[in-house]
């Protein structure tokens, strides 16, 4: 019998292990099973190079739960340890057997899990006592049993053990009795050990017999030792990739759009399969869908900072032994290998997308609406990906035709270039709601893009910064004749005084509160609508971006919506409103116009008297007279506006035309919509 103190640098190593070494206590099972697999892989390596001549036998790693004894045992048939090795690798924590073994057999031990360091000691996070019963593969080496109760004191004895390998027996403490539940252990094995390269057995398989579930006596293997990502792409069919996807995500019912198989040996080692999932329109961003492994050992499914941000939308697996296991994510993010891997994955994804686009553009276009969000997100967040993606990034018009960015600029160059030599991209984000605007644009031979995705508001801004002499404008941002500024400027023929008098008529019918309306007058064609509602491109886009991302753009989100009611002064119905107004209010309006004109003349005379005088040189009587005239003008204008509003209140046609414009923009609802329906019925009678 041997007893002594574990070779640690401090007496309180175990409290540190329990509280701080790992952020999550459940990780102990991953560490112990991985170590068992490590020992088994070493055994295979020694056998393959002739350093072990005997039969390998059953190499299954077994996890055995005994709830009555409150023990959990992890048993392997690996290389085992001698008493000296137990003393070296267990009692002297500074050593890692995996690292030493890799150093000796680095050319032949590719499948060995290394870099576990203090992994074994994670067992003390959940145990009041830990035992190791081990027998080395070396001929004549006696079996030994090591035990420790969580203090630096240990005991080492020779024991009898028939077979080669190691059993780790955990005596689970009271605080950790959840790990004595079969479902909990099964959950952890499925999470961390599902794809380990050595079979892991936990419990027995069951079957229904005589109306009840009974054990068959056959080991229940919980892992798949050769998952799809470790196989060669040439050995896999499409169905194999889809089947593996279902294995990873049993609750996802849609097939992936396509996948990318990663297989790199130099300058780092990387394997994996990344799937492009079908994302619903509500942008289901789930950033825990890529699983990170190290030599088939599960590390994490929180890969932000490890893979490029936009690729966190993907699903799948990446596996690299060059990614350390037991370190913080902040360390991973600054690790040079991780940065290289991240850059390689970006390039690989871009290359694969370009390959698919070049080989089968028709199929690529069919999947574009689902791919769009990945590619836009990548172009927005990753400069290198943007550069590569320009070749296969598509836009779609209202005819359902797809174009690359270069192709589309060429398409619109002739007909959609403004007076400043900028190509103007006209787009819609709601084909149904903006149907009438789209129709008007098409009538002028303009092409209209469909930009209705969740990221399109940001993407449009990004493209305006990136593309040379290109601007975007939504189809309802202006009347069609002003969507693209030309040298010939539209001038309204309706006199300014007539415009001023019509303004309160229409304003009195427009919604107020959370929206602001400005009324403008344009000479459009007689076949155009009598009234059209437009929304300023810049302000609306800022509000759209604010709704998506908040942050600095939230200022715009707090502002009221601002619209313009464009009155078509060439439409017969507008002329009818003008005629009705003049007929009903001719006498009173003529008198008010004359009185206002008289006061304006008086004001002009007073202003002339002030010319050349400083403020202090103007006497009080002149100031009082100017104030009196201004007030009189204001009162007369208010009286005029009140009469025009009173006219509007009784004038159904003006209200009807405004409601039609609001209805065309989905802005008429509730009581206003009900009144519109009743008024429409009355007009039909």
Secondary structure, 3 states (H helix, E strand, C coil): CEEEECECCCCCHHHHHHHHHCCCCCHHHHHHHHHHHHHHHHHHHHHHCCCCCCCCCCCCEEEEEECCCCEEEEEECCCCCCHHHHHHHHHECCCCHHHHHHHHCCCCCCCCCCCCCCHHHHHHHCEEEEEEEEECCCCCCCEEEEEECCCCEEEEEEECCCCCEEEEEEEECHHHHHHHCHHHHHHHHHHHCCCCCCCEEEEEEEEEECCEEEEEEEEEECCCCCCHHHCCHHHCCHHHHHHHHHHHCCCCCCCCCEEEEEEECCCCCEEEEEEECCCCCCCCCCCCCEEEEECCEEEECCCECCECHHHHHCEEEEECCCCCCCCCHHHHHHCHHHHHHHHHHHHHHHHHHHHHHHHCHHHHHHHHHHHHHHHHHHHHHCHHHHHHHCCCCEEEECCCCEEEHHHHHHHHCCCCECCCCCEEEEEECCCCCCHHHHHHHHHCCCCEEECCCCCHHHHHHHHHHHCCCEEEEECCCCCHHHCCCCCCCCCCCCCHHHHHHHHHHHHCCCCCCCEEEEEEEECCCCCCCCEEEEECHHHHHHHHHHHHHCHHHHHHHCCCEEEEEEEECCCHHHHHHHHHHHHHHHHHHHHHHHHHHHHHHHHHHHHHHHCCCCHHHCCHHHHHHHHHHHHHHHHHHHHHHHHHHHHHHHCHHHHHHHHHHHHHCCCCCHHHHHHHHHHHHHHHC
